[in-house]
Amino acid sequence: MTTTTHSVGDLRVFPLCLGGNVFGWTADEAESFAVLDAYAAVGGDFLDTADSYTAWVEGNSGGESETVIGRWMASRGNRDAIVVATKVGAHPDFKGLAASTIKRAAEASLRRLGTDRIDLYYTHFDDESVEVSEIVTALDDLVREGKVREIGASNISPARLEASLDFSTRENKARYVALQPHYNLVSRDTYEGELAAVAARHGLAAMPYFGLAAGFLTGKYRPGTEVTSARSGRVAKYLESERGRRVLAALDEVAAAHSAEVATVALAWLAAQPTVVAPIASARTTAQLPALLAVADLALTDAELARLTEASGE
């Protein structure tokens, strides 16, 4: 297993970011701890969560994933070895990005994580009712107070991202160093183009979410099979499309050439794209983890990358 790390601002991170959206949802605390232990055992150090995870589960209120991660770090005594990314703006009690909301939400996240700082703090969804100056200044205050190390944005338009970066430069405020877009082999339109151009122009590190398209790009769902996962709606949509079938065929071909898992190849394509530093993928069980971790050691040829890119075109 490679020990190569990549840069996100002043942070150094493992080339696969472990998604925490399943913690407190499809993975209970014991299974979550097992997955986290297995990830850390091979040098994994980059965790992605959000204050709203997992508010959509009946009986949950949001913050369950952060709480699981916080308990795990406390029990293992490894806080200084872990890069924790979380997000603000979608928790039921802290909706939007008003300055006061950001600051109260950050304090709540710090408590749940059991830590004195958040390594990478994303705005989860842009709030266009708030001026970028207010959002960036609130985040800058958290950085100056030592409660946040680096900041990033997710689900933001190219124009708002550019405006935020311009404000940071002009006013000498903390600036976004990371971008978390929805991006994978069957969902390329949101990121490729103007948003990716802004990221490239300003040197932002992209950490795509839904890197495996809600499990579709693991290859376990095939035409004619019944989809019974918690994300079945999204997976069924991909299965029914010609594009989805083309991508599966190309993935199978490249995976066979490397004796690799389909999921590994899908993540390797993503990792090879301009601006992408560490794809995000989650594992509900330890059995799902090896295929994700293998991306750190799989280098696709230019021809293989082109084959996958062509298959995933509209």
Residue pairs with C-beta under 8 A, 6 or more apart in sequence:
1 42
1 43
1 293
1 296
1 297
2 15
2 43
2 296
2 297
3 43
4 15
4 296
5 12
5 13
5 14
5 15
6 12
6 13
6 14
6 15
6 205
6 277
6 278
7 13
7 205
7 277
8 83
8 120
8 150
8 152
8 177
8 178
8 205
8 207
8 277
8 278
9 120
9 149
9 150
9 177
9 178
9 205
10 149
10 150
11 83
11 119
11 120
11 149
11 150
12 83
13 45
13 46
13 83
13 277
13 278
14 43
14 44
14 45
14 46
14 278
14 296
15 271
15 277
15 278
15 295
15 296
16 44
16 46
16 267
16 278
16 279
16 281
16 292
16 293
16 295
16 296
17 46
17 47
17 48
17 85
17 207
17 278
17 279
17 280
17 281
18 35
18 36
18 39
18 44
18 46
18 47
18 48
18 280
18 281
18 282
18 283
18 292
19 48
19 49
19 209
19 280
19 281
19 282
20 47
20 48
20 49
20 50
20 53
20 65
20 66
20 68
20 69
20 282
21 49
21 50
21 53
21 54
21 65
21 282
22 32
22 282
22 283
22 284
23 29
23 32
23 49
23 53
23 54
23 64
23 65
23 68
23 69
24 32
24 53
24 54
24 57
24 60
24 64
24 65
24 67
24 68
25 53
25 54
25 56
25 57
25 60
25 64
25 65
25 230
26 230
26 284
27 35
27 284
27 285
29 68
29 71
31 284
31 285
31 286
32 68
32 72
33 68
33 72
33 75
34 285
34 286
35 283
35 284
35 285
35 286
35 289
36 47
36 69
36 72
37 76
38 286
38 289
39 283
39 289
39 293
40 76
40 78
40 81
40 82
42 293
44 293
45 81
45 82
45 83
46 82
46 83
46 85
46 278
47 69
47 82
47 83
47 84
47 85
48 85
48 86
48 180
48 207
48 209
48 280
49 65
49 66
49 69
49 84
49 85
49 86
49 87
50 65
50 66
50 86
50 87
50 90
50 91
50 122
50 124
51 62
51 63
51 66
51 86
51 87
51 88
51 90
51 91
51 94
51 105
51 108
51 109
51 112
51 124
52 62
52 63
52 87
52 90
52 91
52 92
52 124
53 62
53 63
53 64
53 65
53 66
54 60
54 62
54 64
54 65
55 61
55 62
55 63
55 90
55 91
55 92
57 64
61 92
61 93
62 91
62 92
62 93
63 91
63 108
63 109
63 112
66 86
66 109
66 112
66 113
67 112
67 113
69 84
69 113
70 112
70 113
70 114
70 115
71 114
73 79
73 82
73 84
73 113
73 114
73 115
74 114
79 114
79 115
82 119
83 119
83 120
84 113
84 115
84 118
84 119
84 120
85 118
85 119
85 120
85 121
85 122
85 152
85 178
85 207
86 109
86 113
86 118
86 120
86 121
86 122
87 121
87 122
87 123
87 124
87 154
87 180
88 94
88 97
88 101
88 102
88 105
88 106
88 109
88 121
88 122
88 123
88 124
89 95
89 96
89 97
89 101
89 102
89 105
89 123
89 124
89 125
89 127
90 124
90 125
91 105
91 108
93 108
94 101
94 104
94 105
94 108
95 101
96 127
96 129
96 130
97 123
97 126
97 127
97 130
97 134
97 135
97 138
98 127
98 130
98 134
99 130
99 134
99 135
99 137
99 138
99 141
102 135
102 138
102 139
102 142
103 138
103 141
103 142
106 118
106 121
106 142
106 147
106 148
109 118
110 116
110 117
110 118
110 147
116 146
116 147
117 146
117 147
117 148
117 149
118 142
118 147
118 148
118 149
119 149
119 150
120 149
120 150
120 151
120 152
120 178
121 139
121 142
121 148
121 150
121 151
121 152
122 151
122 152
122 153
122 154
122 178
122 180
123 135
123 139
123 151
123 152
123 153
123 154
123 156
124 154
124 155
125 154
125 155
126 153
126 155
126 156
126 157
126 160
127 135
128 160
132 160
132 163
132 164
132 167
133 167
133 171
135 164
136 164
136 167
136 168
136 171
136 173
136 174
136 175
137 171
137 173
139 148
139 151
139 173
139 174
140 168
140 173
140 174
142 148
143 149
143 150
143 151
143 174
144 174
148 174
150 174
150 177
150 178
151 174
151 175
151 176
151 177
151 178
152 176
152 177
152 178
152 179
152 180
152 204
152 207
153 161
153 164
153 176
153 178
153 179
153 180
154 179
154 180
154 181
154 209
155 180
155 181
155 182
156 164
156 179
157 195
158 194
158 195
158 197
158 198
161 176
161 179
161 195
161 198
161 199
162 198
164 175
164 176
165 175
165 176
165 198
165 202
167 173
168 174
168 175
168 176
169 175
175 202
176 202
176 204
177 203
177 204
177 205
178 204
178 205
178 206
178 207
178 277
179 195
179 199
179 204
179 205
179 206
179 207
179 275
180 206
180 207
180 208
180 209
180 280
181 190
181 191
181 195
181 196
181 206
181 208
181 209
182 190
182 191
182 208
182 209
182 210
183 190
183 191
183 192
183 206
183 208
183 209
183 210
183 211
183 270
183 273
183 276
184 208
184 210
184 211
184 212
184 213
184 217
184 266
184 270
185 213
185 217
185 247
185 251
185 266
185 269
185 270
185 308
185 311
185 312
186 213
186 216
186 217
186 238
186 241
186 243
186 244
186 247
186 312
187 210
187 213
188 312
189 314
191 206
191 208
196 206
196 274
196 275
198 204
199 206
199 275
200 274
200 275
204 275
205 275
205 277
205 278
206 273
206 275
206 276
206 277
207 276
207 277
207 278
207 279
207 280
208 270
208 276
208 279
208 280
209 280
211 217
211 266
211 267
211 270
211 279
211 280
211 281
212 218
212 263
212 266
212 267
212 281
213 234
213 235
213 238
213 266
214 229
214 231
214 234
214 235
215 221
215 229
215 231
215 235
216 234
216 235
216 238
216 239
216 244
217 247
217 251
217 262
217 263
217 266
218 261
218 262
218 263
218 266
218 288
218 291
219 248
219 251
219 252
219 255
219 261
219 262
219 263
221 227
221 229
221 235
221 238
221 239
222 239
222 248
223 239
223 245
227 235
227 236
227 239
229 235
238 244
239 245
243 312
243 313
243 314
246 311
246 312
247 308
247 311
247 312
248 262
249 311
250 307
250 308
250 310
250 311
250 312
251 262
251 265
251 266
251 308
252 262
253 307
254 260
254 265
254 300
254 304
254 307
254 308
255 261
255 262
255 264
255 265
257 304
258 264
258 265
258 298
258 300
260 294
260 298
261 290
261 291
261 294
263 281
263 291
263 292
264 291
264 292
264 294
264 295
264 298
265 298
265 300
265 308
267 279
267 281
267 292
267 295
268 295
268 298
268 299
268 300
269 300
269 305
269 308
269 309
270 276
270 279
271 278
271 279
271 295
272 300
272 305
279 295
281 292
283 289
283 292
300 308
